[in-house]
Structure formats: C-alpha cells, structure tokens
Amino acid sequence: MFFFVLGFWTWELLAENPVPESISKAIPGEWKFYLAKGLHVSVYALLTLLAAWLPIPRVTFGLIVVGLLAHGIATEVGQSYTAKRTGKVEDVVLDWVGILAGLIVVEGWNYLKPRRYMH
C-alpha cells in the first residue's frame, strides 16, 4: 500500500493538471488553496504511517523517512520543470510538517501500546 500511495502521489504532484477541470470548477476558489496545502500535510503523514507499518527494521524505517523528506524536495523541483506548475519551498515545509505529524502519531502509538515484559 505504501508504494502504491507513494507512486500515485508522485504522479499527481508532477502532472500538468493534477485535478480534473470538472472537479476544479466545483471547488470554490478560496478552498482550492487550503485543500491543496492540506493534501500536502495529510498525504505525507499517511505515507509516514504506512511506512511505519511495513515489516522492516527501525533503521530501514528511518531511511524511508529520510527518503520522504528528499521526495518532498524532489517533487517540488520536478514541478518547476512541469508546464502550468511551480515548485514552492512552502510546499516542502508542509510536506515535512506532514512527515513530522506522522512520526508523532507513530511514536504516540508505540508509547501507548501494551508492552510485553519477560519475567
């Protein structure tokens, strides 16, 4: 699931028109900004959570998080080479806020889940 979401998100971030025109017209202008920025935060938070559920060692999870940080930068650079799109530092920051939010949820979950102690 992680790789599917990552692939789809990358595809949409680099698409010339990521939102179909029929949907775009139905969204009030002032909402478009907030929805777009909210997607940056929520999708990167989701990707972080999905990565945490992969059956991988903790160090590998850390490397994936670093990869997500780099992905945020790379897709914004890629957008600067895409017609009708612009890469923005603000979007990278929002991506990183989403990753941080995901890490907080993961750590909170790990803190709250029952621990099994050996006797």
N, C-alpha and C positions, 0 to 999 in steps of 0.2 A: 504494500500500500504506500509506503514511504516513497519508493522510487516512481510509482505512478503519479502521485501528487507532485513530486518534485519536477518530473518531466512535463506534466500538464502546465504547472505554474510557469516554468521556464518558457514553454511555448507561448503562453499568453503574454508574458512580460515582453517578449521580443516580437510579438505580432504587430503589424501595422495598425490594425483595428481590433483590439482585443475584445471589445464589447460590440455585439451586433447593433447596427444602426436602429433597428426596431426597438431594442431594449433601451438603448441610449436615449432615444427620443422620449420614452416613457418616464424617465427619471428626471425630476426637477433639477435645474442647473446647480443650485446650491448643494444639493445632496450628492451630486457626482463626485465632488472633491472629497467629501467625508467618507463616502463608500469606497473610493479608490484607496485612500490612505488607511482606512480600517482594514481593507483587504491585505495591505502590506503587513500590518501588525499581526492579524489573525492567521494568515497562511503561514508565516514564518514561525509563529507559536505552534501551530498544528504540526508543521514539519519537525520541529524540535520534539514534540510529544511523540510523534510517530517514530522518530529515530530512537527515542528512549525505550520504546517497546520492542525494538529489534533485538534478537537474541545474540548480542555481541558483547565483548568485554567493555568495561567502562572507558578504557583508554581509546578504543575504537569509536565509542560514542563521542568522546572529546574531539577526536579528529573530524567526525561528521559535523559537529558544531562549528569547528573552525572552517570546514568546507561551506557550511551555510553562510557564515559571515562573509567569506570570499564570494559566494554565489550572489549575495546582495550587491556587492560592488560590481561584479562581472555583468550582471543583467542590466544595471544602470549604464555601464559603459556601452554595452551592446545596444541599448535603446538610443544612445546618441548617434548610432550609425543606422538607425531604422527610420524610414520616412514617416513623418507625422508624429514622431515620438521624441522625447528629450530625456536624457538621464539627469537625475537630480540627487544631490547629496542628501537632501531631506528625506528622500525615499530610502536611502541606505540606512539612515539613522532609524527610520521607522521599522525597517526590516530587523535591525539589531534590537530594537525595543521588543519586537515580537519574539525573537530568539530568547532574550532575557526573561520575558514573561513565561515562555515555555519552560525554561530552566527553573524558574521559581516554582512552577507547578510540579515539575518532576521532583525537585528537592523536597517540597512540601509533602508530596505523596510518599516519598521514601521515608520521611521523618514520621509520618502518621501511620504507616502500615505496621501491622503487628510484627514484632521481632520474635524470632525463634532462638531461644537460648539453649545451649548444650549444658547438660548437668554433669 
